Amino acid sequence: MGIETREPSQAIFQAEYRGLVEGVLTLLAVPYGETSYDTPYPNGERFMPGSFRKAVQVSKGKKQPPWLLFRNHEHGQAIGRALKAEDTAEGLLIDFRLSTQHREALQAEITEGLLPGASVGFRAVQDRRGSDGAREIVEAAFLEASLTPMGAYAGAGTIGLRAPSPIQVDLEAYRLPAPPVIDLAGRIRL
């Protein structure tokens, strides 16, 4: 089983929206360990845990260009910019700040289920063949992400869209004590 390098590629995933608060969209951009057959590889393709670890570390450097979010890989206009990326056990999580110009429309489309997918542009730095013949991405460079109507990985499906909930305060805990009752008929001592 040899190690191969590949040219830039794209992979399409369903997005996992973990929150849309003040224009911040968190999505599971790449699920780890799941095989997709919606690729040019007949035995499928999967990203191995940690395959974006280096890319996340590099993105924290000051000289690295920002990670951008597009719609359907239309690179003429970005719709968001990454605030942070995290390589987790489940996959690559990215928080994107949506552009103010597109925020309302995107929130409506996401809420209505019109953009449930995410597609990632990447370059395979290192890959191999798995025991089942699937292409396994061991290390990948992140190029960009896009919101899409359809994704290739069912395990990264939309699990919810959470807006900030109103703050609920138990006012009983903050009530002032009752004012004292003063009996004006009684004697007053000074």
N, CA, C and O of each residue as an XYZ file, in Angstrom:
760
protein
N       0.850     -1.164      0.000
C       0.000      0.000      0.000
C       0.898      1.230      0.000
O       1.449      1.585      1.042
N       1.057      1.885     -1.144
C       1.938      3.028     -1.260
C       1.225      4.334     -0.982
O      -0.005      4.398     -0.972
N       2.008      5.370     -0.756
C       1.467      6.696     -0.519
C       1.471      7.434     -1.838
O       2.448      7.402     -2.586
N       0.338      8.112     -2.118
C       0.201      8.839     -3.369
C      -0.038     10.309     -3.073
O      -0.512     10.666     -1.994
N       0.291     11.159     -4.034
C      -0.084     12.568     -3.945
C      -0.987     12.858     -5.128
O      -0.867     12.241     -6.186
N      -1.894     13.807     -4.935
C      -2.893     14.111     -5.957
C      -2.945     15.606     -6.237
O      -2.399     16.421     -5.493
N      -3.608     15.932     -7.315
C      -3.858     17.325     -7.674
C      -5.034     17.856     -6.853
O      -5.738     17.075     -6.213
N      -5.261     19.200     -6.864
C      -6.385     19.765     -6.120
C      -7.701     19.079     -6.485
O      -7.931     18.720     -7.640
N      -8.543     18.909     -5.494
C      -9.816     18.221     -5.658
C     -10.907     18.962     -4.930
O     -10.656     19.942     -4.228
N     -12.123     18.482     -5.105
C     -13.269     18.974     -4.358
C     -13.975     17.770     -3.795
O     -14.008     16.708     -4.417
N     -14.539     17.936     -2.619
C     -15.382     16.901     -2.036
C     -16.644     17.589     -1.555
O     -16.581     18.690     -1.007
N     -17.773     16.964     -1.750
C     -19.039     17.570     -1.374
C     -19.593     16.846     -0.160
O     -19.692     15.619     -0.151
N     -19.957     17.615      0.876
C     -20.477     17.073      2.126
C     -21.758     17.798      2.488
O     -21.977     18.936      2.075
N     -22.594     17.140      3.253
C     -23.715     17.842      3.847
C     -23.179     18.627      5.021
O     -22.226     18.207      5.677
N     -23.786     19.760      5.284
C     -23.312     20.617      6.371
C     -23.981     20.248      7.678
O     -25.148     19.858      7.710
N     -23.240     20.373      8.730
C     -23.803     20.195     10.062
C     -23.816     21.571     10.697
O     -22.776     22.084     11.108
N     -24.977     22.158     10.776
C     -25.087     23.499     11.319
C     -25.254     23.406     12.817
O     -26.247     22.866     13.304
N     -24.293     23.926     13.550
C     -24.358     23.849     14.999
C     -24.789     25.170     15.596
O     -24.997     25.265     16.805
N     -24.923     26.167     14.789
C     -25.393     27.430     15.321
C     -25.307     28.515     14.284
O     -24.422     28.493     13.429
N     -26.203     29.454     14.346
C     -26.168     30.609     13.469
C     -26.500     31.779     14.368
O     -27.641     32.237     14.422
N     -25.493     32.256     15.072
C     -25.675     33.296     16.060
C     -24.933     34.532     15.579
O     -23.726     34.488     15.342
N     -25.662     35.639     15.435
C     -25.057     36.885     14.993
C     -24.262     36.687     13.710
O     -23.169     37.234     13.566
N     -24.797     35.918     12.788
C     -24.148     35.716     11.512
C     -22.984     34.761     11.528
O     -22.185     34.761     10.592
N     -22.857     33.941     12.564
C     -21.784     32.953     12.623
C     -22.373     31.576     12.351
O     -23.292     31.131     13.038
N     -21.839     30.922     11.356
C     -22.289     29.601     10.945
C     -21.199     28.602     11.286
O     -20.061     28.744     10.840
N     -21.541     27.590     12.075
C     -20.592     26.526     12.395
C     -21.009     25.305     11.616
O     -22.159     24.872     11.697
N     -20.080     24.742     10.857
C     -20.440     23.551     10.107
C     -19.347     22.506     10.184
O     -18.157     22.804     10.290
N     -19.806     21.274     10.126
C     -18.874     20.158     10.022
C     -18.541     20.068      8.551
O     -19.308     19.510      7.765
N     -17.405     20.612      8.178
C     -17.049     20.713      6.767
C     -16.609     19.379      6.186
O     -16.860     19.094      5.015
N     -15.952     18.558      7.006
C     -15.452     17.264      6.543
C     -15.649     16.237      7.660
O     -15.048     16.370      8.726
N     -16.474     15.225      7.435
C     -16.606     14.168      8.437
C     -15.490     13.146      8.264
O     -15.125     12.809      7.138
N     -14.951     12.656      9.368
C     -13.869     11.683      9.303
C     -14.411     10.254      9.349
O     -15.369      9.950     10.060
N     -13.769      9.396      8.571
C     -14.039      7.962      8.633
C     -15.237      7.480      7.848
O     -15.484      6.275      7.816
N     -15.989      8.349      7.217
C     -17.163      7.935      6.442
C     -16.787      7.830      4.961
O     -16.119      8.709      4.417
N     -17.219      6.759      4.328
C     -16.911      6.545      2.910
C     -18.014      7.115      2.046
O     -19.195      6.862      2.285
N     -17.631      7.884      1.042
C     -18.573      8.412      0.068
C     -18.290      7.757     -1.280
O     -17.137      7.584     -1.676
N     -19.357      7.403     -1.967
C     -19.220      6.836     -3.309
C     -19.584      7.864     -4.372
O     -19.634      7.547     -5.560
N     -19.835      9.088     -3.942
C     -20.134     10.183     -4.855
C     -18.823     10.890     -5.198
O     -18.693     12.102     -5.027
N     -17.856     10.109     -5.684
C     -16.517     10.598     -6.023
C     -16.080      9.897     -7.310
O     -16.744      8.960     -7.754
N     -14.990     10.330     -7.904
C     -14.503      9.630     -9.101
C     -13.833      8.295     -8.794
O     -13.369      7.612     -9.708
N     -13.776      7.916     -7.517
C     -13.101      6.677     -7.130
C     -14.133      5.570     -6.967
O     -15.012      5.690     -6.113
N     -14.063      4.491     -7.757
C     -15.095      3.446     -7.746
C     -15.271      2.769     -6.387
O     -16.370      2.317     -6.067
N     -14.217      2.693     -5.589
C     -14.328      2.081     -4.263
C     -14.602      3.109     -3.173
O     -14.593      2.775     -1.988
N     -14.844      4.346     -3.562
C     -15.161      5.395     -2.612
C     -13.946      6.159     -2.118
O     -12.803      5.888     -2.487
N     -14.248      7.124     -1.268
C     -13.214      7.998     -0.722
C     -13.622      8.373      0.701
O     -14.805      8.553      0.988
N     -12.626      8.492      1.597
C     -12.913      8.932      2.962
C     -11.724      9.716      3.506
O     -10.576      9.509      3.114
N     -12.043     10.615      4.414
C     -11.022     11.398      5.102
C     -10.722     10.721      6.426
O     -11.635     10.375      7.174
N      -9.464     10.536      6.709
C      -9.038      9.879      7.934
C      -8.955     10.912      9.064
O      -8.684     12.087      8.813
N      -9.190     10.472     10.311
C      -9.095     11.398     11.441
C      -7.749     12.119     11.439
O      -6.694     11.510     11.254
N      -7.818     13.430     11.648
C      -6.605     14.245     11.696
C      -6.099     14.706     10.342
O      -5.049     15.344     10.268
N      -6.823     14.399      9.262
C      -6.307     14.748      7.932
C      -6.212     16.259      7.704
O      -5.499     16.695      6.801
N      -6.910     17.058      8.496
C      -6.809     18.518      8.362
C      -6.064     19.154      9.541
O      -6.073     20.377      9.683
N      -5.423     18.345     10.383
C      -4.724     18.871     11.564
C      -3.673     19.909     11.177
O      -3.630     20.995     11.755
N      -2.837     19.583     10.215
C      -1.788     20.529      9.786
C      -2.400     21.778      9.166
O      -1.928     22.889      9.407
N      -3.440     21.600      8.373
C      -4.091     22.752      7.731
C      -4.643     23.718      8.773
O      -4.558     24.934      8.602
N      -5.206     23.182      9.848
C      -5.730     24.025     10.924
C      -4.586     24.752     11.618
O      -4.711     25.937     11.926
N      -3.476     24.065     11.869
C      -2.328     24.701     12.508
C      -1.765     25.815     11.637
O      -1.424     26.888     12.135
N      -1.668     25.559     10.341
C      -1.147     26.567      9.416
C      -2.076     27.771      9.348
O      -1.614     28.905      9.220
N      -3.393     27.530      9.432
C      -4.354     28.637      9.329
C      -4.243     29.596     10.497
O      -4.681     30.742     10.393
N      -3.676     29.162     11.594
C      -3.527     30.033     12.753
C      -2.339     30.974     12.605
O      -2.183     31.905     13.395
N      -1.490     30.738     11.586
C      -0.351     31.611     11.328
C      -0.818     32.941     10.756
O      -1.844     32.995     10.078
N      -0.095     33.993     11.015
C      -0.505     35.335     10.597
C      -0.345     35.581      9.104
O      -0.998     36.468      8.555
N       0.510     34.812      8.436
C       0.749     35.041      7.016
C      -0.187     34.231      6.121
O      -0.181     34.407      4.902
N      -0.982     33.356      6.707
C      -1.876     32.494      5.925
C      -3.087     33.292      5.444
O      -3.692     34.015      6.236
N      -3.455     33.180      4.166
C      -4.664     33.866      3.701
C      -5.893     33.290      4.401
O      -5.868     32.145      4.854
N      -6.970     34.077      4.494
C      -8.155     33.620      5.217
C      -8.870     32.475      4.500
O      -8.831     32.365      3.274
N      -9.515     31.638      5.288
C     -10.356     30.590      4.719
C     -11.691     31.233      4.395
O     -12.301     31.886      5.242
N     -12.140     31.045      3.162
C     -13.371     31.698      2.704
C     -14.480     30.683      2.444
O     -14.227     29.516      2.142
N     -15.719     31.165      2.572
C     -16.914     30.377      2.314
C     -17.596     30.950      1.080
O     -17.770     32.163      0.957
N     -17.984     30.055      0.163
C     -18.659     30.455     -1.069
C     -19.983     29.718     -1.185
O     -20.300     28.851     -0.370
N     -20.741     30.068     -2.194
C     -21.952     29.347     -2.541
C     -21.641     28.567     -3.818
O     -21.290     29.157     -4.839
N     -21.771     27.241     -3.759
C     -21.577     26.360     -4.915
C     -20.248     26.586     -5.646
O     -20.204     26.500     -6.873
N     -19.199     26.865     -4.936
C     -17.863     27.071     -5.503
C     -17.821     28.228     -6.502
O     -16.965     28.247     -7.386
N     -18.724     29.182     -6.374
C     -18.682     30.378     -7.224
C     -17.716     31.356     -6.567
O     -18.084     32.087     -5.648
N     -16.490     31.360     -7.043
C     -15.419     32.098     -6.397
C     -15.401     33.581     -6.703
O     -14.478     34.284     -6.291
N     -16.397     34.069     -7.413
C     -16.454     35.497     -7.723
C     -16.765     36.353     -6.511
O     -16.387     37.524     -6.462
N     -17.458     35.771     -5.521
C     -17.816     36.542     -4.334
C     -17.943     35.627     -3.120
O     -18.748     34.696     -3.109
N     -17.140     35.905     -2.107
C     -17.208     35.120     -0.869
C     -18.452     35.534     -0.087
O     -18.874     36.689     -0.137
N     -19.033     34.573      0.638
C     -20.205     34.858      1.462
C     -19.863     34.756      2.950
O     -20.705     35.031      3.805
N     -18.640     34.365      3.252
C     -18.221     34.279      4.647
C     -16.725     34.110      4.764
O     -16.025     33.786      3.804
N     -16.256     34.344      5.990
C     -14.818     34.246      6.286
C     -14.669     33.448      7.581
O     -15.412     33.663      8.538
N     -13.716     32.539      7.602
C     -13.521     31.685      8.779
C     -13.039     32.499      9.972
O     -12.128     33.320      9.867
N     -13.682     32.246     11.111
C     -13.239     32.831     12.371
C     -12.286     31.879     13.073
O     -11.280     32.289     13.652
N     -12.627     30.591     13.007
C     -11.754     29.575     13.593
C     -12.057     28.235     12.953
O     -13.157     27.990     12.458
N     -11.063     27.385     12.977
C     -11.198     26.018     12.477
C     -10.672     25.097     13.563
O      -9.742     25.433     14.297
N     -11.293     23.922     13.647
C     -10.906     22.976     14.683
C     -10.915     21.567     14.102
O     -11.885     21.150     13.468
N      -9.838     20.851     14.322
C      -9.736     19.462     13.905
C     -10.197     18.610     15.078
O      -9.469     18.469     16.061
N     -11.400     18.037     14.992
C     -11.973     17.265     16.092
C     -12.004     15.787     15.724
O     -11.656     15.420     14.602
N     -12.414     14.948     16.649
C     -12.513     13.514     16.387
C     -13.556     13.220     15.322
O     -13.413     12.257     14.569
N     -14.606     14.034     15.244
C     -15.649     13.788     14.245
C     -15.333     14.383     12.883
O     -15.887     13.941     11.877
N     -14.456     15.376     12.830
C     -14.101     15.967     11.542
C     -13.639     17.401     11.679
O     -13.325     17.873     12.772
N     -13.604     18.087     10.543
C     -13.155     19.476     10.486
C     -14.339     20.397     10.755
O     -15.276     20.459      9.959
N     -14.297     21.108     11.869
C     -15.327     22.083     12.230
C     -14.804     23.476     11.928
O     -13.670     23.809     12.271
N     -15.635     24.293     11.282
C     -15.222     25.654     10.955
C     -16.346     26.611     11.321
O     -17.507     26.367     10.993
N     -16.000     27.703     12.002
C     -16.931     28.799     12.261
C     -16.698     29.857     11.206
O     -15.586     30.362     11.055
N     -17.760     30.195     10.470
C     -17.674     31.241      9.454
C     -18.538     32.422      9.871
O     -19.678     32.241     10.298
N     -18.001     33.624      9.750
C     -18.807     34.840      9.907
C     -19.375     35.133      8.530
O     -18.628     35.353      7.577
N     -20.706     35.137      8.426
C     -21.358     35.411      7.153
C     -21.279     36.903      6.853
O     -21.339     37.729      7.764
N     -21.145     37.243      5.575
C     -21.067     38.652      5.192
C     -22.407     39.319      5.492
O     -23.463     38.705      5.335
N     -22.358     40.560      5.918
C     -23.601     41.269      6.245
C     -24.488     41.397      5.013
O     -25.713     41.405      5.135
N     -23.897     41.497      3.848
C     -24.651     41.620      2.599
C     -25.501     40.376      2.326
O     -26.594     40.489      1.771
N     -25.017     39.201      2.707
C     -25.699     37.945      2.399
C     -26.387     37.299      3.602
O     -27.101     36.308      3.441
N     -26.188     37.836      4.788
C     -26.598     37.174      6.028
C     -28.071     36.802      6.070
O     -28.402     35.643      6.319
N     -28.961     37.754      5.832
C     -30.398     37.465      5.945
C     -30.848     36.407      4.949
O     -31.586     35.489      5.306
N     -30.409     36.530      3.705
C     -30.813     35.553      2.678
C     -30.277     34.167      3.010
O     -30.991     33.176      2.863
N     -29.034     34.089      3.453
C     -28.447     32.788      3.786
C     -29.142     32.158      4.983
O     -29.410     30.957      4.982
N     -29.435     32.952      5.997
C     -30.130     32.417      7.164
C     -31.492     31.857      6.758
O     -31.899     30.798      7.236
N     -32.193     32.566      5.879
C     -33.500     32.082      5.413
C     -33.337     30.791      4.610
O     -34.093     29.841      4.813
N     -32.368     30.746      3.710
C     -32.166     29.540      2.896
C     -31.759     28.341      3.744
O     -32.194     27.219      3.487
N     -30.933     28.575      4.747
C     -30.508     27.485      5.628
C     -31.696     27.004      6.453
O     -31.915     25.799      6.582
N     -32.457     27.927      7.007
C     -33.622     27.581      7.819
C     -34.649     26.803      7.002
O     -35.270     25.871      7.513
N     -34.832     27.178      5.735
C     -35.810     26.511      4.870
C     -35.269     25.207      4.278
O     -35.985     24.525      3.544
N     -34.037     24.854      4.580
C     -33.468     23.606      4.093
C     -33.005     23.649      2.653
O     -32.872     22.604      2.017
N     -32.758     24.835      2.126
C     -32.344     24.963      0.728
C     -30.835     24.828      0.542
O     -30.370     24.578     -0.570
N     -30.073     24.988      1.609
C     -28.612     24.835      1.547
C     -28.142     23.899      2.659
O     -27.418     24.332      3.557
N     -28.537     22.629      2.618
C     -28.139     21.714      3.688
C     -26.741     21.119      3.526
O     -26.249     20.447      4.432
N     -26.101     21.355      2.390
C     -24.823     20.713      2.120
C     -23.641     21.653      2.194
O     -23.785     22.874      2.141
N     -22.471     21.058      2.319
C     -21.213     21.797      2.278
C     -20.260     21.025      1.386
O     -20.229     19.795      1.408
N     -19.496     21.745      0.614
C     -18.509     21.144     -0.265
C     -17.170     21.797      0.022
O     -17.078     23.014      0.185
N     -16.146     20.985      0.082
C     -14.824     21.491      0.437
C     -13.862     21.326     -0.722
O     -13.734     20.244     -1.295
N     -13.193     22.406     -1.058
C     -12.087     22.338     -1.999
C     -10.832     22.016     -1.207
O     -10.543     22.681     -0.212
N     -10.091     21.019     -1.628
C      -8.901     20.608     -0.890
C      -7.853     20.087     -1.857
O      -8.145     19.796     -3.017
N      -6.638     19.974     -1.363
C      -5.571     19.324     -2.114
C      -5.072     18.191     -1.238
O      -4.650     18.409     -0.103
N      -5.122     16.981     -1.772
C      -4.621     15.823     -1.023
C      -3.103     15.906     -0.972
O      -2.446     15.878     -2.012
N      -2.546     16.007      0.215
C      -1.107     16.035      0.401
C      -0.587     14.602      0.488
O       0.479     14.275     -0.033
N      -1.373     13.755      1.163
C      -0.986     12.350      1.299
C      -2.263     11.511      1.331
O      -3.197     11.802      2.078
N      -2.280     10.466      0.505
C      -3.410      9.540      0.534
C      -2.911      8.121      0.336
O      -1.743      7.891      0.023
N      -3.815      7.179      0.524
C      -3.459      5.762      0.399
C      -4.722      4.994      0.025
O      -5.820      5.549     -0.007
N      -4.546      3.728     -0.253
C      -5.679      2.836     -0.519
C      -5.993      2.075      0.762
O      -5.104      1.490      1.380
N      -7.264      2.088      1.155
C      -7.691      1.340      2.328
C      -7.825     -0.135      1.998
O      -7.732     -0.521      0.833
N      -8.044     -0.961      3.011
C      -8.179     -2.410      2.809
C      -9.376     -2.748      1.928
O      -9.407     -3.814      1.313
N     -10.365     -1.853      1.858
C     -11.533     -2.067      1.000
C     -11.351     -1.438     -0.382
O     -12.269     -1.476     -1.202
N     -10.179     -0.861     -0.648
C      -9.886     -0.252     -1.940
C     -10.255      1.218     -2.026
O      -9.998      1.853     -3.048
N     -10.853      1.777     -0.977
C     -11.247      3.189     -0.993
C     -10.018      4.088     -0.876
O      -9.019      3.726     -0.255
N     -10.115      5.246     -1.475
C      -9.065      6.254     -1.322
C      -9.218      6.839      0.081
O     -10.299      7.293      0.456
N      -8.137      6.826      0.849
C      -8.138      7.398      2.187
C      -7.236      8.631      2.189
O      -6.037      8.538      1.922
N      -7.826      9.777      2.490
C      -7.064     11.019      2.577
C      -6.438     11.055      3.972
O      -7.149     11.118      4.974
N      -5.118     11.016      4.032
C      -4.391     11.010      5.295
C      -4.038     12.430      5.717
O      -4.079     12.761      6.902
N      -3.689     13.274      4.734
C      -3.402     14.684      4.996
C      -3.914     15.493      3.826
O      -3.719     15.131      2.665
N      -4.583     16.612      4.153
C      -5.145     17.460      3.108
C      -4.893     18.926      3.423
O      -4.871     19.334      4.584
N      -4.704     19.708      2.370
C      -4.611     21.158      2.495
C      -5.997     21.724      2.187
O      -6.626     21.331      1.205
N      -6.463     22.632      3.013
C      -7.775     23.249      2.832
C      -7.653     24.388      1.838
O      -6.768     25.233      1.964
N      -8.546     24.415      0.841
C      -8.544     25.497     -0.143
C      -9.719     26.437      0.056
O      -9.535     27.654      0.067
N     -10.928     25.900      0.214
C     -12.129     26.710      0.424
C     -13.291     25.809      0.780
O     -13.200     24.587      0.661
N     -14.400     26.421      1.223
C     -15.628     25.681      1.511
C     -16.788     26.399      0.835
O     -16.749     27.612      0.628
N     -17.820     25.633      0.493
C     -19.007     26.198     -0.136
C     -20.264     25.593      0.473
O     -20.284     24.422      0.852
N     -21.311     26.406      0.561
C     -22.633     25.890      0.903
C     -23.268     25.398     -0.386
O     -23.178     26.059     -1.421
N     -23.911     24.235     -0.324
C     -24.506     23.627     -1.512
C     -25.872     23.033     -1.180
O     -26.176     22.791     -0.012
N     -26.696     22.799     -2.202
C     -27.985     22.150     -1.959
C     -27.865     20.649     -1.673
O     -28.754     20.070     -1.048
N     -26.786     20.018     -2.120
C     -26.634     18.570     -1.935
C     -25.208     18.258     -1.504
O     -24.256     18.916     -1.926
N     -25.077     17.235     -0.651
C     -23.762     16.827     -0.198
C     -23.541     15.349     -0.438
O     -24.486     14.615     -0.729
N     -22.316     14.913     -0.320
C     -21.973     13.522     -0.614
C     -21.928     12.639      0.633
O     -22.054     11.419      0.524
N     -21.754     13.226      1.800
C     -21.588     12.443      3.018
C     -22.822     12.584      3.913
O     -23.050     13.639      4.506
N     -23.616     11.510      4.003
C     -24.862     11.538      4.772
C     -24.618     11.708      6.264
O     -25.454     12.300      6.947
N     -23.528     11.222      6.786
C     -23.247     11.310      8.209
C     -23.009     12.718      8.703
O     -23.052     12.961      9.909
N     -22.762     13.637      7.818
C     -22.539     15.028      8.215
C     -23.786     15.855      7.950
O     -23.695     17.059      7.710
N     -24.949     15.217      7.991
C     -26.201     15.909      7.701
C     -26.535     16.982      8.703
O     -25.997     17.011      9.810
N     -27.415     17.852      8.313
C     -27.847     18.937      9.168
C     -28.495     18.370     10.423
O     -29.407     17.548     10.345
N     -28.021     18.810     11.565
C     -28.607     18.320     12.815
C     -29.399     19.397     13.526
O     -30.086     19.103     14.504
N     -29.329     20.594     13.079
C     -30.110     21.662     13.692
C     -29.531     23.021     13.402
O     -28.354     23.174     13.077
N     -30.374     23.976     13.527
C     -29.990     25.372     13.345
C     -30.437     26.083     14.597
O     -31.630     26.286     14.821
N     -29.478     26.459     15.406
C     -29.825     27.037     16.697
C     -29.524     28.521     16.718
O     -28.373     28.944     16.598
N     -30.568     29.296     16.872
C     -30.420     30.732     17.063
C     -30.309     30.970     18.563
O     -30.659     30.099     19.359
N     -29.828     32.135     18.949
C     -29.713     32.365     20.385
C     -31.092     32.346     21.028
O     -32.036     32.935     20.501
N     -31.207     31.673     22.159
C     -32.494     31.643     22.843
C     -32.581     32.857     23.754
O     -31.567     33.347     24.252
N     -33.805     33.339     23.967
C     -33.927     34.499     24.848
C     -33.441     34.138     26.254
O     -33.600     33.006     26.711
N     -32.863     35.100     26.908
C     -32.359     34.869     28.254
C     -33.546     34.806     29.199
O     -34.395     35.697     29.213
N     -33.593     33.755     29.976
C     -34.654     33.609     30.958
C     -34.037     33.762     32.337
O     -33.079     33.074     32.688
N     -34.599     34.665     33.102
C     -34.083     34.941     34.429
C     -35.162     34.596     35.435
O     -36.320     34.976     35.255
N     -34.809     33.895     36.473
C     -35.734     33.602     37.553
C     -35.778     34.836     38.432
O     -34.884     35.065     39.248
N     -36.825     35.629     38.260
C     -36.914     36.888     38.981
C     -37.089     36.688     40.480
O     -36.744     37.570     41.267
N     -37.619     35.542     40.882
C     -37.791     35.271     42.316
C     -36.443     35.341     43.032
O     -36.367     35.804     44.170
N     -35.403     34.893     42.383
C     -34.084     34.894     43.011
C     -33.533     36.305     43.166
O     -32.621     36.535     43.959
N     -34.086     37.254     42.409
C     -33.562     38.613     42.433
C     -34.532     39.613     43.060
O     -34.305     40.820     42.979
N     -35.598     39.135     43.677
C     -36.556     40.047     44.307
C     -35.934     40.682     45.538
O     -35.229     40.039     46.316
N     -36.218     41.946     45.681
C     -35.787     42.647     46.888
C     -36.674     42.216     48.041
O     -37.826     41.838     47.828
N     -36.166     42.266     49.226
C     -37.031     41.921     50.352
C     -38.174     42.925     50.455
O     -38.053     44.072     50.025
N     -39.267     42.483     51.023
C     -40.428     43.368     51.177
C     -40.030     44.568     52.028
O     -39.255     44.440     52.976
N     -40.567     45.734     51.682
C     -40.229     46.911     52.485
C     -40.769     46.745     53.912
O     -41.786     46.085     54.122
N     -40.097     47.334     54.863
C     -40.584     47.188     56.238
C     -41.936     47.893     56.408
O     -42.215     48.901     55.759
N     -42.751     47.344     57.283
C     -44.042     47.946     57.593
C     -43.832     48.842     58.814
O     -43.354     48.398     59.858
N     -44.188     50.064     58.660
C     -44.011     51.010     59.757
C     -45.392     51.318     60.347
O     -46.302     51.765     59.650
N     -45.510     51.075     61.595
C     -46.766     51.363     62.298
C     -46.681     52.795     62.791
O     -46.014     53.077     63.786
N     -47.357     53.701     62.093
C     -47.288     55.098     62.452
C     -48.042     55.410     63.748
O     -47.828     56.459     64.355
N     -48.913     54.508     64.165
C     -49.662     54.722     65.387
C     -48.817     54.404     66.614
O     -49.108     54.870     67.715
N     -47.798     53.628     66.422
C     -46.954     53.216     67.537
C     -45.977     54.298     67.950
O     -45.881     55.345     67.310
N     -45.275     54.039     68.996
C     -44.280     54.963     69.497
C     -43.019     54.903     68.643
O     -42.605     53.827     68.212
N     -42.435     56.013     68.409
C     -41.197     56.086     67.648
C     -40.082     56.391     68.636
O     -40.159     57.359     69.394
N     -39.081     55.589     68.623
C     -37.925     55.844     69.489
C     -36.780     56.349     68.658
O     -36.528     55.833     67.569
N     -36.120     57.291     69.122
C     -34.944     57.831     68.470
C     -33.725     57.565     69.274
O     -32.626     57.952     68.875
